[in-house]
Amino acid sequence: MKKLLFVIICIFALLIGAYPLIYVFVEHKYTFLGSKSPDILHNLIWRIAFFAHIIFGGISLFIGWRQFGSKFRNKYIRIHRSIGGLYVISVLISSVSAIYMGFYANGGIVSCVGFILLGAIWLITTLVAVVQISRGNVAKHQQFMIYSYACTFAAVTLRIWLPILKSITHDPDNSYIIVAWLCWIPNVVVAYFINRNLKVNV
């Protein structure tokens, strides 16, 4: 069962990690950008933040899952470190961009706060993980990286929850407000229980 869940997570991570490519092949008015006002779209800083967020967020999602296989990690420690370095850089860029974008989120103050908190927690857990490994605390590093990737995986869960909520409520606006929180809080809760079990095994 664990292997099956891991495979499912990997598939979703790879598919959504490649999501930014649609902005190369699909006219922007048919993408998320079509939901934004002309004022925001003409804001150069917002556009830079948006593309930095989706590109580097996509990279972190695309490569992050590989870090959690203990056999791979122990056998290819140098590759693990290289992937980890790229993951951290990608998260730093994407999370800071996400925090900025959060102030312009659709749905008003409630969704703004939800996305800003997600970006902040994503940034903080990743930085703490780096600090912990620099001190040689492998167990804490692993735990905070699990929290970090739980936030990264919000890119996937958002795209799962949003259509479900829309189909149930028939209210796209309120569905988006709910998903601003629903896309990451359950992920962090799951990460907490995973880490609680890891404490026994470390």
N, C-alpha and C positions, 0 to 999 in steps of 0.2 A: 504493500500500500504506500509506504514512504517513497519507494522508487517511482511508483506511478505518479504520485503528487509532484515529485521533483521534476519528472519529465514534462508534466502539464505546465508547471511553472516555467520551465525552460522554453517551451514552445510559445507561451504567451509573451515571455520576455523578448524572444527573438522577433516575433511578429510585431509587437508594439514598439520595440526598439528601432525597427526599420520604418516606423510611422513617418518620421520627418521627410522621407522620400516622396510622399504624396504632394508636398509643396513644390516639387520639381515637375511633376507630371499632371497635376490637377490645378485648374484655374482657382485662384485664391478665394473667389467669391463662393465657391462650393465647399470650402473648408471652414475651420474655426474662425478664420479671419473674416468670413462673411457675417459673423455675428457681432462684430465690433463696429463702433461708430466711426465715421470719417475722421473726426477729430483725433481719435486714438490711432487710427491707421496712418495718419500724417505725422504722428509723433515719432521722430527718428529714434529717440532713446528707447521708446516702447518697442519699436520694431526690432532694434538690435537685441534688446532683452528677450523678446519672443523667440527669435531664431536661435539665440544662444541657449535659451532654455530647452527648446525642443531638440536641438542637435546634440548638445552635451548630455541632456537627460536621456535621450535615446541611446547614446553610447554607454552611459552608466547602467542602463537597464539591460542593454545587449550583452555586456561583458560581466556584469556583477554576479550573475547566478553561478558562473564558473568557479567562483571563490569558495563555495560552500561544500565542495566534495573533498572530504578529508584525505582520501587516497591520492587524488590529484594534487592537493595542497602539499602533502608530505613528500610526494615523489618529485614534484616540479616546483620546488620552493622559489627558485629565481623567477620563473614564469608567474607564479603566484604574486610575487612582489611587484613585478612589472605591471601586471593587470591591476593590482591594487593601487599602484601609483596613478595609472590612467583613470581608474575609477574615482579616486579622491579628487583629482583635478577636475574631472567632468562634473562631479557632484557640486564642488565649490562654485563653479561657473553657473551651473544650472539652478542651484538653490538660491544663490544671490539674485539671479535674474527672476526667479519665481517669486521671491519676496517683493521685488519691485513691481512685478506684474500684478501681484495680489491686490495692490491698491486700486487697480483698474478692472478687477474681476466683475463679470456679469453677475447680477443678483443683489447688488447693494452691500451694505456693511456686514451682513451675516456671512455671506460667501467670501467677502474680502478677508475677514478675520480667519476663516477656516483655511484658506489657501496661504495666507501669510504665516500662520502657525505651522502648517505643513512644511513650508520652506525653511522656517527657522529651526524646527526640530530635525529636519533632514540635514541641515548645515551643522548643527551642534553635535548630533550623534556621530557624524562622520569625523568631525574634528577631534572629538573625545576619543574615538577609536584610534586615530593616528597618534594622539598623545599616549594612549595606553600601550601601544605596540612599541613606541619609542622608549618606554620605561621597562620593556620586557614583559609586560603583563598580557600574556597571550589570551588568557581566559576572558578578561575584560574587553580586550580588543575584539574578540569574536562576538561577544554579546552586543557591543555597540555597533558592530558592522551588521549584525542581524537587524537591529533597529533601523540602521541607515537604509538597508535594502528594502525593509518593509515600507519605508517612505518612498523609495525609488519605485517600488511596485505599485504605488498609488496610481501611476500612469495607466496601469492595466486595469485595476479595480474600478477606476473612474469610468473607463469605457465599457465595463461590464454592468455597473450599477445604473449608469445614466439611462440607457435604453430600457432597462427593467422598470425604473421609476417612471419614466415617461409613459410606458405602456399601462402601468397600474393607475397612475394619477391623471393621465391625459393633461398634465400641466407642466410644460417644459421649463418654465421659469422657476417654479418652486422646486422642481426636481433637481435643477442645477444648484440651487441653494443647499438642498439636503446633501447632494453628492460632494459638495465642497468639504464636508465633514466625514461623510460615509466612506469616501474613497481611501481614507488613511487611518481613521481611528480603529476600525476592526483589525487592520494590518498590524498596528502597533500592539494591540491586545494579543494577537496571535504570537507576535515576536516575544512578548513578555512571557507567555507560557512556554515557548520554545526555550528561552533563556533560563527559565526556572528549572526545566529538565536538564539543561546543560550544566547547571551548578552541581547536580548530583554526579554527572559523568566526568567533570573536570578533575 
